[in-house]
Amino acid sequence: MQARNLSTFIQHEASRYPVITLTGPRQSGKTTLCKSTFPEKPYFNLEAPDIRQFATEDPRGFLAAIPHGAILDEIQRAPELTSYLQPLVDENPAPGRFILTGSQQLHVRASVSQSLAGRTAMLTLLPFDSAEIRTYHDLADVDGLLLKGFYPRLHHMELEPSRMYGNYFETYVQRDVRQLINIRNAGQFEKFIRLCAGRTGQLLNLHSLGNDAGVSHTTAREWITLLEAGYIIFQLPPWHANISKRLTKTPKLYFWDVGLAAFLLGLETPAQVARDPLRGNLFENMVIADLFKQSFHHGKRPRFSFYRDSSGLETDLVMENGQDIFLLEIKSGQTVTQDYFKGLYGVSRAVGERIKGGAVLYGGETEQNRSDWQAWPVGNLPHLLGHVDRFFMDL
C-alpha cells in the first residue's frame, strides 16, 4: 500500500488539536489513511444505516461509548454530531481524540466551523499526487497517465480506467451530488458534467455552459457549486492587481482528477488521448491539480492563480510568496520551442519587478536552463514546488 504524503502532517496536527477533520473526494484514500495512521482507534462508518441511526437518534449515548475518541467516517451523514462533540472536547481536549472524515466539503465545513471552530485542524486528502503515483506509473508516459488519472484504487487494483470511472461516476458523482439537491433530470445533469470536461482549462462561462446544457444561468451556477462541494471540479482564480483594469475577472475550470475528465470526454485508450484536440488542456489540468495536491498533502494552502488580460496575454500559473511571484507556463509538447516562453516574457514586462522568476513545464524528458527561464520536463513535477520554494528562499 502506497504511503501518503499527508500522513506525516496529519500526525503532527493530531498532536496539537483534539479533533482532526479530513475532507476529500470519495475513493481518495481517506479511510485507509486514517486507519493506518491511527490503528488503535475504533472506526465507525456513518454510511452504515444502523450506525448512522444510533449516532443521530442518540448522539450522547453513541459518543459515551467511545470516551477516548474514534474515527468517524463520512461525518456529513450525521452533521449534528459535531455539536455534541464540542462540549466533550472542551471538557477533555486531549490531542488527536477524534478523527472526522467527509466527502462533501460544504456540509462538512459548515457543521465543523459552527461547532468545532478552534478545536479542529482542517486537512484535505486528494487522489495521488505525482510523487505518490510514481510507484505505479512512469510520469513520462503522459498519455497513459492522462487516461488513468490518479485515484489510488485504480492503480492498486490495476483496474481498466473506463470501467472504473464509469462505476465511479454512476455510484458516487450522481448519487452524492444529487443528495445535496433534488435534480429531476439526471440525463441533463450528466450532460452538464460532460460539458464541463470539454471546457477544462478554459474560462468558466456560465451563460454558454447553461445554454449548451439546456439550463438557466442560475442552475448552471448552482450545479458548479455542487460539483465543487463533491470534489469533482475546482476553479482557478485570475490574478488581479491595481496595475490594470484589463485583467480578466473570470476563473478557469479544472477537474480534481484528470482521469475522470478524460473518461467524460469519451477517451478509452492512450492513442485516443494522444490525438485528442483537448490533450493540451488535459495536460495543463493534470499539472495544476497536481500542484494543489502537493500543497494540500503537505498541509499548505497555496496562493495560485493565472494571468490573462484583454489583449490575450496570459500565463498558466501565478505562484505567489508574499509580494514575490514565480510564473509557470505549461506545455504538453515534447520539444521546447521559443514560443513556449512568450507568455513568461509578456507577463513579466506587464507586471514588472514583482516577477522574480519563471519556468516552462513541458511533456518532454530533458531539463534546459535558458538565459532567462528554465524548461523542466514532466518528470520534474514531483519536485516543482520544492524548486520554487528554494527559489523564493534564495531571493
ABEGO torsion letter per residue (X at the ends): XBBBAAAAAAAAAAAABABBBBBEBBGAGAAAAAAAABAABBBBBAABAAAAAAAAABAAAAAAABAAEBBBBGAAABAAAAAAAAAAAAABABBGABBBBBABAAAAAAAAAAAABGABBBBBBBBBBAAAAAAABBAABAAAAAAAEABAAAAAAGBBAAAAAAAAAAAAAAAAAAAABBBABAAAAAAAAAAAAAABGBBBBAAAAAAAAGBBAAAAAAAAAAAAAAGABBBBBBBBBAABAABBABBBBBBABAAAAAAAAGBABAAAAAABAAAAAAAAAAAAAAAAAAAAAAGBBBBBBBBBBAAGBBBABBBBBEABBBBBBBBABABBBAAAAAAAAAAAAAAEAABAEBBBBBABABBBBBAABBBBBAAAAAAAAAAAAAAAAAX
